[in-house]
Amino acid sequence: MSHQPDVQVGAVVRVTGGPFTDFTGPVLAVDHTRGRVQLPVDILGEVTRIDVPLSEVARSA
């Protein structure tokens, strides 16, 4: 079983893997059933909501 961080809505996280590596943003929603988290990120000046696996995020310091 992969490690899934304990993130909550509002916590700022950094994406640690996949095509959005190193993007950061506040958590908008957490789906523990699917193991996914949604957060807004700035891509070329546009704020875009992304959905990534919980295993690919870490709480930002």
N, CA, C and O atoms as a MOPAC input file, in Angstrom:
PM7 MOZYME 1SCF
protein

 N      0.84500 1    -1.18200 1     0.00000 1
 C      0.00000 1     0.00000 1     0.00000 1
 C      0.88700 1     1.24200 1     0.00000 1
 O      1.84500 1     1.32000 1     0.77000 1
 N      0.57300 1     2.21200 1    -0.86100 1
 C      1.37700 1     3.42400 1    -0.93200 1
 C      0.99100 1     4.37500 1     0.19600 1
 O     -0.14300 1     4.37100 1     0.67400 1
 N      1.95600 1     5.18400 1     0.60600 1
 C      1.73000 1     6.15800 1     1.66300 1
 C      0.90800 1     7.31900 1     1.12800 1
 O      1.24000 1     7.90000 1     0.09500 1
 N     -0.16900 1     7.65700 1     1.83700 1
 C     -0.98300 1     8.80000 1     1.45400 1
 C     -0.92000 1     9.82000 1     2.57400 1
 O     -1.28000 1     9.51400 1     3.71000 1
 N     -0.46500 1    11.03500 1     2.26700 1
 C     -0.33400 1    12.05400 1     3.31100 1
 C     -1.68400 1    12.45900 1     3.87500 1
 O     -2.70600 1    12.35300 1     3.19700 1
 N     -1.68500 1    12.92000 1     5.11100 1
 C     -2.89600 1    13.38100 1     5.76800 1
 C     -3.08300 1    14.85500 1     5.42200 1
 O     -2.61700 1    15.73300 1     6.14900 1
 N     -3.76200 1    15.12100 1     4.31800 1
 C     -3.99600 1    16.50400 1     3.90200 1
 C     -5.45600 1    16.85700 1     4.12000 1
 O     -6.34000 1    16.00600 1     4.02000 1
 N     -5.69200 1    18.12300 1     4.41900 1
 C     -7.04900 1    18.60700 1     4.65400 1
 C     -7.32100 1    19.78300 1     3.73900 1
 O     -6.39700 1    20.42800 1     3.24400 1
 N     -8.59500 1    20.05400 1     3.52000 1
 C     -9.00100 1    21.19800 1     2.71400 1
 C     -8.39200 1    22.46500 1     3.32400 1
 O     -8.47000 1    22.68600 1     4.53300 1
 N     -7.79100 1    23.28300 1     2.47400 1
 C     -7.16800 1    24.52500 1     2.91100 1
 C     -5.66200 1    24.42600 1     3.11200 1
 O     -4.97000 1    25.44400 1     3.08200 1
 N     -5.14000 1    23.21200 1     3.31800 1
 C     -3.69900 1    23.03500 1     3.49600 1
 C     -2.99000 1    23.29700 1     2.16600 1
 O     -3.49600 1    22.92000 1     1.10900 1
 N     -1.83900 1    23.93200 1     2.21400 1
 C     -1.05700 1    24.16900 1     0.99500 1
 C     -0.15600 1    22.96300 1     0.76700 1
 O      0.58000 1    22.54200 1     1.65900 1
 N     -0.22700 1    22.41600 1    -0.44500 1
 C      0.56700 1    21.23400 1    -0.78600 1
 C      1.38900 1    21.50100 1    -2.04400 1
 O      1.10000 1    22.40500 1    -2.82800 1
 N      2.42400 1    20.67700 1    -2.20300 1
 C      3.28300 1    20.71000 1    -3.39400 1
 C      3.15000 1    19.36900 1    -4.09100 1
 O      3.18500 1    18.32100 1    -3.44500 1
 N      2.99800 1    19.39900 1    -5.40600 1
 C      2.91000 1    18.16500 1    -6.18700 1
 C      4.31900 1    17.61100 1    -6.34900 1
 O      5.22800 1    18.33200 1    -6.76000 1
 N      4.50400 1    16.32200 1    -6.02400 1
 C      5.82800 1    15.71000 1    -6.01700 1
 C      6.08000 1    14.75600 1    -7.17800 1
 O      7.18400 1    14.22900 1    -7.31400 1
 N      5.06900 1    14.52700 1    -8.01800 1
 C      5.25700 1    13.62000 1    -9.14000 1
 C      4.26400 1    13.89700 1   -10.24700 1
 O      3.27900 1    14.60900 1   -10.05300 1
 N      4.53300 1    13.32700 1   -11.41400 1
 C      3.64400 1    13.50200 1   -12.54600 1
 C      3.91200 1    14.80100 1   -13.29300 1
 O      4.90000 1    15.48400 1   -13.02600 1
 N      3.03300 1    15.14000 1   -14.22800 1
 C      3.26100 1    16.31300 1   -15.07900 1
 C      3.17400 1    17.65400 1   -14.34000 1
 O      3.61000 1    18.67300 1   -14.87400 1
 N      2.62400 1    17.67100 1   -13.13100 1
 C      2.48800 1    18.92100 1   -12.37500 1
 C      3.49700 1    19.03400 1   -11.24100 1
 O      3.28200 1    19.80000 1   -10.30100 1
 N      4.59300 1    18.28500 1   -11.31200 1
 C      5.63500 1    18.30600 1   -10.27900 1
 C      6.06600 1    19.73800 1    -9.97600 1
 O      6.29000 1    20.54400 1   -10.87900 1
 N      6.17600 1    20.03100 1    -8.68400 1
 C      6.61100 1    21.31500 1    -8.13100 1
 C      5.56100 1    22.41700 1    -8.16400 1
 O      5.83600 1    23.53200 1    -7.72100 1
 N      4.36500 1    22.13900 1    -8.67700 1
 C      3.29000 1    23.11500 1    -8.55800 1
 C      2.78100 1    23.07900 1    -7.12000 1
 O      2.77700 1    22.02100 1    -6.49100 1
 N      2.35400 1    24.22100 1    -6.59800 1
 C      1.80200 1    24.27500 1    -5.24400 1
 C      0.45100 1    24.96600 1    -5.27300 1
 O      0.14900 1    25.74600 1    -6.17600 1
 N     -0.35600 1    24.66200 1    -4.26400 1
 C     -1.65200 1    25.31400 1    -4.15000 1
 C     -2.39900 1    24.80400 1    -2.93700 1
 O     -2.03100 1    23.78500 1    -2.35400 1
 N     -3.45900 1    25.51800 1    -2.55600 1
 C     -4.28100 1    25.09000 1    -1.42600 1
 C     -5.24000 1    23.97700 1    -1.85000 1
 O     -5.78300 1    24.00500 1    -2.95400 1
 N     -5.44000 1    23.01800 1    -0.98200 1
 C     -6.33000 1    21.89400 1    -1.26900 1
 C     -7.77900 1    22.38400 1    -1.29000 1
 O     -8.24400 1    23.01400 1    -0.34100 1
 N     -8.48400 1    22.08600 1    -2.38300 1
 C     -9.89200 1    22.44200 1    -2.50500 1
 C    -10.79600 1    21.29100 1    -2.09000 1
 O    -11.86900 1    21.50500 1    -1.52700 1
 N    -10.34900 1    20.05200 1    -2.37500 1
 C    -11.14700 1    18.87200 1    -2.04900 1
 C    -10.23400 1    17.65800 1    -1.93100 1
 O     -9.21500 1    17.55700 1    -2.61400 1
 N    -10.62300 1    16.73800 1    -1.04700 1
 C     -9.89100 1    15.48700 1    -0.86600 1
 C    -10.88200 1    14.34300 1    -1.02100 1
 O    -11.92400 1    14.33300 1    -0.36500 1
 N    -10.56900 1    13.38700 1    -1.87700 1
 C    -11.40100 1    12.20200 1    -2.06900 1
 C    -10.58600 1    10.99300 1    -1.61600 1
 O     -9.80600 1    10.43200 1    -2.38500 1
 N    -10.77900 1    10.60100 1    -0.35500 1
 C    -10.00600 1     9.48100 1     0.19200 1
 C    -10.40600 1     8.15500 1    -0.44900 1
 O     -9.59300 1     7.23300 1    -0.51400 1
 N    -11.64500 1     8.04800 1    -0.92300 1
 C    -12.10000 1     6.81800 1    -1.56900 1
 C    -11.32000 1     6.55700 1    -2.84900 1
 O    -10.88400 1     5.43400 1    -3.09900 1
 N    -11.14500 1     7.60300 1    -3.66200 1
 C    -10.40000 1     7.48900 1    -4.91200 1
 C     -8.91500 1     7.74600 1    -4.73200 1
 O     -8.12200 1     7.44900 1    -5.62500 1
 N     -8.52400 1     8.30300 1    -3.57000 1
 C     -7.12300 1     8.61500 1    -3.32200 1
 C     -6.65400 1     9.78800 1    -4.14900 1
 O     -5.53800 1     9.77300 1    -4.66900 1
 N     -7.49700 1    10.81900 1    -4.28200 1
 C     -7.19100 1    11.96900 1    -5.11700 1
 C     -7.37700 1    13.26100 1    -4.33300 1
 O     -8.10200 1    13.30100 1    -3.33900 1
 N     -6.70900 1    14.31800 1    -4.79900 1
 C     -6.83100 1    15.64000 1    -4.19300 1
 C     -6.95200 1    16.66100 1    -5.32900 1
 O     -6.33400 1    16.50700 1    -6.38200 1
 N     -7.75700 1    17.70300 1    -5.10100 1
 C     -7.92800 1    18.75700 1    -6.09800 1
 C     -7.35400 1    20.05200 1    -5.55900 1
 O     -7.56000 1    20.40100 1    -4.39700 1
 N     -6.62600 1    20.76600 1    -6.42100 1
 C     -6.06600 1    22.04800 1    -6.02900 1
 C     -5.94400 1    22.94700 1    -7.24400 1
 O     -5.81300 1    22.46100 1    -8.36800 1
 N     -5.98600 1    24.28700 1    -7.02500 1
 C     -5.81200 1    25.22200 1    -8.12300 1
 C     -4.33400 1    25.53700 1    -8.30200 1
 O     -3.61500 1    25.73700 1    -7.32200 1
 N     -3.88200 1    25.58200 1    -9.54400 1
 C     -2.49700 1    25.95300 1    -9.83400 1
 C     -2.49300 1    26.98700 1   -10.95700 1
 O     -3.42500 1    27.05300 1   -11.75900 1
 N     -1.44300 1    27.78100 1   -11.00300 1
 C     -1.29400 1    28.80400 1   -12.03700 1
 C     -0.48800 1    28.21500 1   -13.18800 1
 O      0.69200 1    27.90200 1   -13.03100 1
 N     -1.13000 1    28.06300 1   -14.34900 1
 C     -0.47100 1    27.53700 1   -15.53800 1
 C     -0.53600 1    28.62400 1   -16.61000 1
 O     -1.60300 1    28.91700 1   -17.14900 1
 N      0.61100 1    29.21100 1   -16.90700 1
 C      0.71300 1    30.26900 1   -17.90800 1
 C     -0.25300 1    31.41800 1   -17.63800 1
 O     -0.87700 1    31.94300 1   -18.56000 1
 N     -0.37300 1    31.80500 1   -16.37100 1
 C     -1.20800 1    32.93600 1   -16.00200 1
 C     -2.67100 1    32.62000 1   -15.81000 1
 O     -3.44700 1    33.51300 1   -15.46800 1
 N     -3.07600 1    31.38500 1   -16.01800 1
 C     -4.46000 1    30.95500 1   -15.82800 1
 C     -4.54000 1    30.01100 1   -14.63600 1
 O     -3.76200 1    29.06200 1   -14.54200 1
 N     -5.46800 1    30.26300 1   -13.73400 1
 C     -5.65700 1    29.35800 1   -12.60400 1
 C     -6.49000 1    28.17700 1   -13.08900 1
 O     -7.60000 1    28.34200 1   -13.59300 1
 N     -5.92800 1    26.98900 1   -12.92400 1
 C     -6.55100 1    25.75400 1   -13.38200 1
 C     -6.68100 1    24.78700 1   -12.22000 1
 O     -5.74100 1    24.61500 1   -11.44500 1
 N     -7.83200 1    24.16100 1   -12.09300 1
 C     -8.05900 1    23.17600 1   -11.04000 1
 C     -7.54800 1    21.82600 1   -11.53600 1
 O     -7.97800 1    21.33500 1   -12.58000 1
 N     -6.61900 1    21.22700 1   -10.77100 1
 C     -6.08600 1    19.92000 1   -11.16200 1
 C     -6.48200 1    18.87100 1   -10.12800 1
 O     -6.75200 1    19.19100 1    -8.97000 1
 N     -6.51300 1    17.63100 1   -10.56100 1
 C     -6.86700 1    16.49300 1    -9.73800 1
 C     -5.69300 1    15.52000 1    -9.80800 1
 O     -5.41000 1    14.96200 1   -10.86800 1
 N     -5.00200 1    15.31300 1    -8.67100 1
 C     -3.81400 1    14.45600 1    -8.66000 1
 C     -3.92900 1    13.41000 1    -7.55600 1
 O     -4.70500 1    13.58900 1    -6.61700 1
 N     -3.16900 1    12.32200 1    -7.65700 1
 C     -3.18800 1    11.30300 1    -6.62600 1
 C     -2.64000 1    11.84300 1    -5.29300 1
 O     -1.69500 1    12.63200 1    -5.27500 1
 N     -3.23200 1    11.41700 1    -4.20800 1
 C     -2.74300 1    11.79000 1    -2.87600 1
 C     -1.28800 1    11.39800 1    -2.69000 1
 O     -0.54500 1    12.07100 1    -1.97500 1
 N     -0.88200 1    10.31400 1    -3.33100 1
 C      0.49200 1     9.83700 1    -3.18600 1
 C      1.50000 1    10.76500 1    -3.86300 1
 O      2.70500 1    10.61700 1    -3.66200 1
 N      1.01900 1    11.72300 1    -4.66400 1
 C      1.90100 1    12.64700 1    -5.37500 1
 C      1.85500 1    14.05700 1    -4.81800 1
 O      2.22300 1    15.00400 1    -5.51200 1
 N      1.40800 1    14.21600 1    -3.56600 1
 C      1.42400 1    15.54300 1    -2.93800 1
 C      2.08400 1    15.45600 1    -1.57300 1
 O      2.06200 1    14.41500 1    -0.91600 1
 N      2.67300 1    16.57700 1    -1.15900 1
 C      3.29000 1    16.68500 1     0.16600 1
 C      2.91700 1    18.04900 1     0.72400 1
 O      2.83600 1    19.02900 1    -0.01500 1
 N      2.69500 1    18.10600 1     2.01400 1
 C      2.39900 1    19.38900 1     2.64400 1
 C      3.55900 1    20.32700 1     2.41100 1
 O      4.71800 1    19.95000 1     2.58100 1
 N      3.25000 1    21.54900 1     2.02100 1
 C      4.26600 1    22.54900 1     1.76600 1
 C      4.68400 1    23.17200 1     3.09700 1
 O      3.84700 1    23.44300 1     3.95900 1
 N      6.00000 1    23.39500 1     3.25200 1
 C      6.49100 1    23.94000 1     4.51400 1
 C      6.27300 1    25.41700 1     4.61700 1
 O      6.63400 1    26.02500 1     5.62400 1

